[in-house]
Amino acid sequence: MNKTVLVTGSSRGIGKAIALSLAQQGYDLVIHCRSRIEEAQEVVEQVKELGRQARVLQFDVSDRQACKEILEQDVEQHGAYYGVVLNAGLTRDGAFPALTSEDWDQVIHTNLDGFYNVLHPLMMPMIRRRKAGRIVCITSVSGLIGNRGQVNYSASKAGLIGAAKALAIELAKRQITVNCVAPGLIDTDMIDENVPLEQILKMIPAQRMGKPEEVAHAVQFLLSENAGYITRQVIAVNGGMC
């Protein structure tokens, strides 16, 4: 197949599950991390054990210049990517009156600005391939219906959905699809230990947390050739929350 996919934030959690799922389907991977380089290298080794190629890129998706320099260099050396999965993100939760400007800026710069910072250097190389391509943005149920204590996070993820839908229109005629996957409560280490899980589970019709692999399977399908006529969509993986 020799199709390469960049998965941001893939040293652990949902991103790692996505990377390994794609490797199992025959994709080569570009693993990305901001600071957990040892964990990222472990994912690379797991991908190689599955018979695929992988390498690590380390940068902060909120750092526009770093994204541009590192991604352009990687594409120049290895060629344009077939697909990009924008998974890197963070939370800084709290009631809105208590949110600091830093809480707001960090979340917006990472979750929303990261869309531009990562994709912009990659767009023309993907277009010049003159072949089908795939972009999947990992958003959130918070971006669909909002969530108490997550005004900043909800805004960033809703903005990501809007940006993805607009880009999908621009790229549709070039056979590059752009879709979103919106997870609900997923069992990862991003879950704060102070979160009232029992209370939240009552709001989920499925009455359980999701698994990272369940998100990964949705992403895997959207990256496949079978999803070539699906673009500008949001696939919710949230146990029926919305």
C-alpha positions as CSV (number, residue, x, y, z in Angstrom):
1,M,0.0,0.0,0.0
2,N,2.8,2.4,1.0
3,K,0.4,5.1,2.2
4,T,1.7,7.3,5.0
5,V,-0.5,8.8,7.7
6,L,0.5,11.4,10.3
7,V,-1.3,11.1,13.6
8,T,-0.7,14.0,16.0
9,G,-0.7,13.2,19.7
10,S,0.0,9.5,19.1
11,S,2.3,8.6,21.9
12,R,-0.6,7.4,24.1
13,G,-4.4,7.2,24.5
14,I,-6.7,7.6,21.5
15,G,-3.8,8.7,19.2
16,K,-1.8,5.6,20.0
17,A,-4.8,3.4,19.4
18,I,-5.4,5.1,16.0
19,A,-1.8,4.6,15.0
20,L,-1.7,0.9,15.8
21,S,-5.1,0.3,14.2
22,L,-3.9,1.9,11.0
23,A,-0.7,-0.1,11.1
24,Q,-2.7,-3.3,11.3
25,Q,-4.5,-2.1,8.1
26,G,-1.2,-1.6,6.2
27,Y,-0.5,2.1,6.6
28,D,2.9,3.5,7.4
29,L,2.9,6.0,10.3
30,V,4.4,9.3,11.3
31,I,4.0,9.2,15.1
32,H,3.9,12.7,16.7
33,C,4.5,13.8,20.3
34,R,5.1,17.1,22.1
35,S,7.2,15.9,25.0
36,R,6.7,12.1,25.5
37,I,9.5,11.0,23.1
38,E,10.2,7.7,24.8
39,E,6.5,6.7,24.7
40,A,6.4,7.8,21.0
41,Q,9.4,5.6,20.2
42,E,7.7,2.6,21.9
43,V,4.7,3.2,19.5
44,V,7.1,3.2,16.6
45,E,8.5,-0.1,17.7
46,Q,5.0,-1.6,18.0
47,V,4.2,-0.3,14.5
48,K,7.3,-2.0,13.1
49,E,6.4,-5.2,14.8
50,L,3.2,-5.1,12.8
51,G,5.3,-5.0,9.6
52,R,4.9,-1.3,8.8
53,Q,7.3,1.7,8.7
54,A,7.2,4.4,11.3
55,R,9.1,7.5,12.5
56,V,8.7,10.1,15.1
57,L,8.2,13.9,14.8
58,Q,8.4,16.0,17.9
59,F,6.9,19.5,18.1
60,D,4.2,21.5,19.8
61,V,1.2,21.9,17.5
62,S,0.6,25.3,19.0
63,D,4.0,26.5,17.7
64,R,3.3,27.6,14.2
65,Q,6.9,28.0,13.1
66,A,8.0,24.7,14.5
67,C,5.1,22.9,12.7
68,K,6.0,24.6,9.4
69,E,9.7,23.8,9.6
70,I,9.5,20.2,10.8
71,L,6.6,19.2,8.6
72,E,8.1,20.8,5.4
73,Q,11.4,19.1,6.1
74,D,9.7,15.7,6.6
75,V,7.7,16.0,3.5
76,E,10.7,17.0,1.5
77,Q,12.6,14.0,2.8
78,H,9.9,11.4,2.6
79,G,7.2,12.7,0.3
80,A,3.6,13.9,0.9
81,Y,1.3,12.1,3.3
82,Y,-1.8,10.2,2.2
83,G,-3.6,11.1,5.4
84,V,-3.5,13.3,8.5
85,V,-5.3,12.6,11.8
86,L,-5.4,15.7,14.0
87,N,-5.7,14.2,17.4
88,A,-3.4,16.3,19.6
89,G,-5.3,18.3,22.2
90,L,-5.5,19.4,25.8
91,T,-8.0,20.5,28.4
92,R,-7.9,23.2,31.1
93,D,-11.3,22.7,32.7
94,G,-13.0,25.0,35.1
95,A,-16.1,27.2,35.6
96,F,-16.0,30.1,33.2
97,P,-15.7,32.8,35.8
98,A,-12.6,31.0,37.2
99,L,-11.0,30.4,33.8
100,T,-7.7,32.4,33.4
101,S,-6.7,33.9,30.1
102,E,-3.9,31.3,30.1
103,D,-6.5,28.5,30.4
104,W,-8.3,29.9,27.4
105,D,-5.3,30.6,25.3
106,Q,-3.6,27.2,25.8
107,V,-6.7,25.3,24.8
108,I,-7.5,27.4,21.8
109,H,-3.9,27.6,20.6
110,T,-3.5,23.8,20.8
111,N,-6.9,22.5,19.8
112,L,-8.0,25.0,17.2
113,D,-4.8,26.8,16.0
114,G,-3.2,23.4,15.7
115,F,-5.6,22.8,12.8
116,Y,-4.0,25.6,10.8
117,N,-0.5,25.0,12.1
118,V,-0.3,21.3,11.1
119,L,-2.5,21.2,8.0
120,H,-1.3,24.4,6.2
121,P,2.2,23.2,5.5
122,L,0.8,19.9,4.3
123,M,-1.9,21.1,2.0
124,M,-0.1,21.8,-1.3
125,P,2.0,18.6,-1.1
126,M,-1.2,16.6,-0.6
127,I,-2.9,18.4,-3.5
128,R,0.2,17.9,-5.7
129,R,0.0,14.2,-5.2
130,R,-3.1,14.3,-7.5
131,K,-4.4,11.3,-5.7
132,A,-7.0,10.6,-3.1
133,G,-6.2,11.8,0.4
134,R,-7.8,11.8,3.9
135,I,-8.0,14.2,6.8
136,V,-9.7,13.3,10.0
137,C,-10.1,15.7,13.0
138,I,-10.7,14.3,16.4
139,T,-13.2,16.7,18.0
140,S,-15.5,15.9,21.0
141,V,-19.1,15.6,22.1
142,S,-18.3,18.9,23.9
143,G,-17.9,20.5,20.5
144,L,-21.4,19.3,19.5
145,I,-23.5,20.0,22.6
146,G,-21.2,21.9,25.0
147,N,-20.2,20.8,28.5
148,R,-20.2,22.4,31.9
149,G,-16.8,23.5,33.0
150,Q,-15.4,23.3,29.4
151,V,-16.3,26.5,27.7
152,N,-12.8,26.8,26.3
153,Y,-12.6,23.2,25.2
154,S,-16.1,23.2,23.8
155,A,-15.3,26.4,21.8
156,S,-12.1,24.9,20.4
157,K,-13.7,21.7,19.3
158,A,-16.8,23.4,17.8
159,G,-14.4,25.6,15.9
160,L,-12.5,22.6,14.7
161,I,-15.7,21.1,13.3
162,G,-16.5,24.4,11.5
163,A,-13.0,24.6,10.0
164,A,-13.1,20.9,8.9
165,K,-16.4,21.4,7.2
166,A,-15.2,24.4,5.3
167,L,-12.0,22.8,4.2
168,A,-13.9,19.7,3.1
169,I,-15.7,21.9,0.6
170,E,-12.5,23.3,-0.8
171,L,-10.8,19.9,-1.2
172,A,-13.7,17.7,-2.3
173,K,-13.0,18.0,-6.0
174,R,-9.4,17.0,-5.4
175,Q,-10.5,13.7,-3.9
176,I,-9.3,14.7,-0.4
177,T,-11.9,14.1,2.2
178,V,-12.2,16.0,5.5
179,N,-14.2,14.5,8.3
180,C,-14.5,14.6,12.1
181,V,-14.8,12.0,14.8
182,A,-16.3,13.2,18.0
183,P,-15.6,11.0,21.0
184,G,-17.6,11.1,24.2
185,L,-16.3,9.8,27.5
186,I,-13.4,7.5,26.5
187,D,-11.3,5.5,29.0
188,T,-7.9,7.3,28.7
189,D,-5.6,9.0,31.1
190,M,-7.0,12.4,30.0
191,I,-9.9,11.7,32.4
192,D,-9.4,13.8,35.5
193,E,-9.5,11.8,38.7
194,N,-12.0,14.3,40.2
195,V,-14.5,13.7,37.4
196,P,-17.8,12.2,38.9
197,L,-17.8,9.1,36.7
198,E,-20.9,7.6,38.2
199,Q,-22.9,10.7,37.6
200,I,-21.6,11.1,34.0
201,L,-22.3,7.4,33.1
202,K,-26.0,8.0,33.9
203,M,-26.1,10.5,31.1
204,I,-24.7,7.9,28.6
205,P,-27.4,5.6,27.1
206,A,-24.8,2.9,26.7
207,Q,-24.0,3.1,30.4
208,R,-20.2,2.8,30.0
209,M,-17.1,4.6,28.8
210,G,-15.9,4.0,25.3
211,K,-12.6,2.4,24.5
212,P,-9.8,4.1,22.5
213,E,-10.0,1.3,20.0
214,E,-13.6,2.1,19.2
215,V,-12.6,5.6,18.2
216,A,-9.7,4.2,16.2
217,H,-12.0,2.0,14.2
218,A,-14.1,4.9,13.1
219,V,-11.0,6.8,12.1
220,Q,-9.7,3.8,10.3
221,F,-12.9,3.5,8.2
222,L,-12.8,7.2,7.2
223,L,-9.2,6.9,6.1
224,S,-10.0,3.8,3.9
225,E,-10.8,3.8,0.2
226,N,-14.3,2.7,1.0
227,A,-15.0,6.2,2.5
228,G,-14.1,8.1,-0.6
229,Y,-17.6,9.6,-1.0
230,I,-17.9,10.6,2.7
231,T,-16.7,14.1,3.5
232,R,-17.7,17.1,5.6
233,Q,-19.2,14.8,8.2
234,V,-19.0,14.4,12.0
235,I,-19.1,10.8,13.3
236,A,-20.1,10.7,17.0
237,V,-18.5,7.9,19.0
238,N,-20.2,8.6,22.3
239,G,-22.6,5.8,23.4
240,G,-25.6,7.8,22.3
241,M,-25.0,11.0,24.3
242,C,-26.2,13.0,21.2
